[in-house]
Amino acid sequence: MKSAFLIGCALASGAALAAPRFIGAQEYGVRPGHELIWRVPVHGATAVEAVSLPEGLAFDAARRTLRGRLDRPGDHAVVLRATDGRESVEERLTVKVGEAICLAPSMGWNSWYSYSEAVSQEGMLKIARLLEESGLADAGWAYVNIDDCWQGERPAGGALQPNAKFPDMKAFCAAIHERGLKAGLYSTPWISTYAGFRGGSTDDGEPNALPPEKRLQPGQVYGRYPGLHRAGVDRVGKHWHFGLDAKQWAEWGFDYVKVDWNPNDVPTTARIAQDLRDSGRDIVLSLSNAAPIQNFPALAKHAQLWRTTGDIQDTWGSVRAIGRAQLRWLPHASKGHWNDPDILQIGLIGTPNRPNVTFRPSRLTQAEQRYQMTLWCFLSAPLLISSDLEHLAPETKALLTDPDLIALDQRHAAAPIALVQETKDYFVLRKDIAPRPVHGLFNDSDSPQTITLPDGSAHTVAPHAALLVP
């Protein structure tokens, strides 16, 4: 199933997409002396090799991954060559050594709508393997993110440790990195996480904790959601441990943290960001959930990602409402700072707040799943999936590896986006990609819509569908 246009390619009847093709970002940000791991997304290549590398970096051709450290601030050029056995193409990439990281929206897999309370080290390593074997890793799906439910005990005066389902976090991160992927996890500045596990602060003792015999899991001290609200631990405690935790995550090797509380206030965000900066490792800060739009200018100084909404559901009403709500956020995304409308509801998924071992089809139709993927990519949103990768349907894989959509999200992430039209039935966005802009036509009504663009061309879009027009 191909998208309606080919980015950067001439449209012609019967024209084929040239292969191979680099579809990822052309810039990567890393701080001086910090570890760099960058699996470069390439479509249609049988082999990728390094033509030119700065001293300090090495290229793993088998996994198409740059690794190493660069101490000198500034721009460092990398030249790669991809071939499909018939023709080859070179790509000049720029590693920007400075303070800016996450120069393109993050792409990866998150456990919340999949394993949820059943998340484990074994399961997450399986996901990393399947990302690689399915070809999703080569399409840009690089993060392997543990959501809530990994937390165990906090030793006196120490960092929070994992529960028994994660016996060796350092080995876990090393195994993820060996595949050219990145590791993420979840936390909160509150006393309790939303799923009832220990957070990044405490009071004296464990106020209103459940007795051990009533806990669903040993570390789930406040019970399944909404237990934290009943226990009154949905707040920052008197003892702040986030800095200790951040140093522990860095020592383990994590690259990303989703920090979940509400509202995302500026002083707490600034404190969290400084703790992560002091950890000695580049750790992407993803704020969750429903960041107040009035806090945006201050939050953007500290975070790379911020959730613009509460938790999404796999219903058309949820996707439609969240999609429409993104229009007011359009001016607030920039390179290294991305609006996050939450996880893609694509493929086979599970039920949040349950220990899932089997999965069901998303309640979104195939057209609605393509609508969501297309809109998220047009918006340059972070792309996270929670799909069952062991039973990945061909149509789901085709959607998740569509090179045009991924290039729209990654390669053209920083291209300006404008709202061209909006009615109660549809809206039209324009993304200013050289040499010509691309229009996204999004029909979120229950009937076909004929939409006329500024150039006078008319296009009919099916219900609950998206169309891309160059």
Stockholm file with secondary structure:
# STOCKHOLM 1.0

chainA/1-470         MKSAFLIGCALASGAALAAPRFIGAQEYGVRPGHELIWRVPVHGATAVEAVSLPEGLAFDAARRTLRGRLDRPGDHAVVLRATDGRESVEERLTVKVGEAICLAPSMGWNSWYSYSEAVSQEGMLKIARLLEESGLADAGWAYVNIDDCWQGERPAGGALQPNAKFPDMKAFCAAIHERGLKAGLYSTPWISTYAGFRGGSTDDGEPNALPPEKRLQPGQVYGRYPGLHRAGVDRVGKHWHFGLDAKQWAEWGFDYVKVDWNPNDVPTTARIAQDLRDSGRDIVLSLSNAAPIQNFPALAKHAQLWRTTGDIQDTWGSVRAIGRAQLRWLPHASKGHWNDPDILQIGLIGTPNRPNVTFRPSRLTQAEQRYQMTLWCFLSAPLLISSDLEHLAPETKALLTDPDLIALDQRHAAAPIALVQETKDYFVLRKDIAPRPVHGLFNDSDSPQTITLPDGSAHTVAPHAALLVP
#=GR chainA/1-470 SS CCCSSCTTSCCCTTCCCCSSEECSCSEEEECTTCCEEEECCEESCSEEEEEECCTTEEEETTTTEEEECCCSCEEEEEEEEEECSSCEEEEEEEEEESSCCCCSCCEEEESTTTTBTTCCHHHHHHHHHHHHHHTTGGGTCCEEECCSSCBCCCCTTSCCCBCTTCSCHHHHHHHHHHTTCEEEEEECSBSBCTTSCBCSEECSSCTTCCCGGGCSSTTCTTCSTTHHHHHTCSSBCSEECHHHHHHHHHHHTCCEEEEECSSCCHHHHHHHHHHHHTTTSCCEEEEESCCCGGGHHHHTTTCSEEECSSCCCSSHHHHHHHHHHGGGGGGGCBTTBEEECCCBCCSEECCTTSBCSSCEECSSCHHHHHHHHHHHHHTTCCEEECCCSTTCCHHHHHHHTCHHHHHHHTTTTTSCEEEEEECSSEEEEEECCSSSCEEEEEECSSSCEEEECTTSCEEEECTTEEEEEC
#=GC SS_cons         CCCSSCTTSCCCTTCCCCSSEECSCSEEEECTTCCEEEECCEESCSEEEEEECCTTEEEETTTTEEEECCCSCEEEEEEEEEECSSCEEEEEEEEEESSCCCCSCCEEEESTTTTBTTCCHHHHHHHHHHHHHHTTGGGTCCEEECCSSCBCCCCTTSCCCBCTTCSCHHHHHHHHHHTTCEEEEEECSBSBCTTSCBCSEECSSCTTCCCGGGCSSTTCTTCSTTHHHHHTCSSBCSEECHHHHHHHHHHHTCCEEEEECSSCCHHHHHHHHHHHHTTTSCCEEEEESCCCGGGHHHHTTTCSEEECSSCCCSSHHHHHHHHHHGGGGGGGCBTTBEEECCCBCCSEECCTTSBCSSCEECSSCHHHHHHHHHHHHHTTCCEEECCCSTTCCHHHHHHHTCHHHHHHHTTTTTSCEEEEEECSSEEEEEECCSSSCEEEEEECSSSCEEEECTTSCEEEECTTEEEEEC
//
